[in-house]
Amino acid sequence: MTALQPPEPNNQGPAYILGRVIGGLILAGLGAVVVSALAALTIVIWRAVL
């Protein structure tokens, strides 16, 4: 006699899609912050050297 297993979650629901979109936006924002910080650091170092 086998125990009943819960159904596998399908990754097609609106909450899943919304979570993927929000997660992508957060990752894009973090990437932009890192690039901006690197650019600012480069400018500061460039001005200090020259």
C-alpha positions in Angstrom: 0.0 0.0 0.0 1.6 3.3 -1.1 1.1 6.5 0.7 -0.5 9.3 -1.2 2.0 11.9 -2.3 1.1 15.6 -2.6 1.1 16.9 -6.2 4.2 18.4 -7.6 4.1 22.2 -7.6 3.8 23.6 -11.1 5.8 26.7 -11.8 3.2 28.4 -13.9 1.1 30.2 -11.3 0.8 34.0 -11.1 2.7 34.1 -7.8 5.6 32.2 -9.3 5.8 34.5 -12.3 5.5 37.6 -10.2 8.2 36.4 -7.9 10.5 35.7 -10.9 9.9 39.3 -12.2 10.4 40.9 -8.8 13.6 38.8 -8.3 14.9 39.8 -11.7 14.3 43.5 -10.9 16.0 43.2 -7.6 19.0 41.5 -9.2 19.2 44.1 -11.9 19.1 46.9 -9.3 21.9 45.3 -7.3 23.9 44.9 -10.5 23.4 48.6 -11.2 24.5 49.5 -7.7 27.7 47.5 -8.0 28.5 49.0 -11.4 27.8 52.5 -10.1 30.1 51.9 -7.1 32.9 50.6 -9.3 32.6 53.6 -11.6 32.7 56.0 -8.6 35.7 54.2 -7.2 37.4 54.4 -10.5 36.8 58.2 -10.8 38.0 58.8 -7.2 41.2 56.8 -7.8 41.7 58.4 -11.2 41.5 61.9 -9.6 43.8 61.0 -6.8 46.5 59.7 -9.1 46.4 62.7 -11.5 
